[in-house]
């Protein structure tokens, strides 16, 4: 299925208190950008703290600037500051739990702890939004799952046939 290049604009959002203040190098976000670009997407990267308003704001601004795919990395675990799903879920117009379930299943084949991710996936406006855990492994496992359905979701959002 062919799609206009403009439909293949993505934003990767790293959610990390330490990376947002420069205390830790962000490796998962750049890995996500690289994998998306290798698949023919144009992608930018934002790094935000573990803060509901900062995460939601970056998701909204990505969509406002034309992103059709938003991938977050980090903040999906059980630590007190892990709030990415809480920031994302209220924004969703449609929830797509199968995507998040498949990402957890694929991740668990490599790391048992992947089943602890509370990441969500769904549609916000004209964009597919997916939360990934904050490791390069989670990004390497999750991006192919996202790419397997992203073009179809975007086509459907644009009124395409099944």
Secondary structure, DSSP 8 states (H G I E B T S, - for coil): ----GGG-EEEEEEE-HHHHTTSS---HHHHHHHHHHHTT-EEEEEEE-S-HHHHHHHHHHHHHTT-SEEEEES--SSSTT--HHHHHHTT-SEE-HHHHHHHHHHHHTT-GGGGG----EEEETTEEEEEE-SSHHHHHHHHHHHHHHHHHHHHHHTT---
